Amino acid sequence: MPQSLSTTLAGRRVESVRCPGALALGLSGELTVTVTGDFRLSGPHGVEHFYPSLAGRPTGGLLRLPASTVTAAGTTQAGALVLSLDCGLTLTVPPDATTAPWTVTTPAGPLFTALPGGYSTTPG
């Protein structure tokens, strides 16, 4: 039986942050969170908006993510991905009506894939 998104991601360390075209967060345990849609990082100093299709390399708050740990992960009722990190930032990926704005994968394939209005679990 597949684990929940929260159980799968909470406690994982961010080992790498890659752009352009899409944001790829390499997490400990060979997990990757890929964000192809627009997203935001919020924290005590405000909110930064990112557009992966326009980004060339990590900037701003993205530079604070390596070596941080995911403290909580989940989705909202509308289907947004929300990752809280111990560096004080929260990454939020809103749902998209036409594409899958985020996925969580292992080398063996997808574990979670965003769908309009939520996420789908792929047995792994």
Stockholm file with secondary structure:
# STOCKHOLM 1.0

chainA/1-124         MPQSLSTTLAGRRVESVRCPGALALGLSGELTVTVTGDFRLSGPHGVEHFYPSLAGRPTGGLLRLPASTVTAAGTTQAGALVLSLDCGLTLTVPPDATTAPWTVTTPAGPLFTALPGGYSTTPG
#=GR chainA/1-124 SS CCCCHHHHHTTCBEEEEECSSSEEEEETTTEEEEECSCEEEEETTEEEEECTTTCSSCCGGGGGCTTCBEEEEEECTTCCEEEEETTSCEEEECCCSSSCCEEEEETTEEEEEEETTEEEECCC
#=GC SS_cons         CCCCHHHHHTTCBEEEEECSSSEEEEETTTEEEEECSCEEEEETTEEEEECTTTCSSCCGGGGGCTTCBEEEEEECTTCCEEEEETTSCEEEECCCSSSCCEEEEETTEEEEEEETTEEEECCC
//
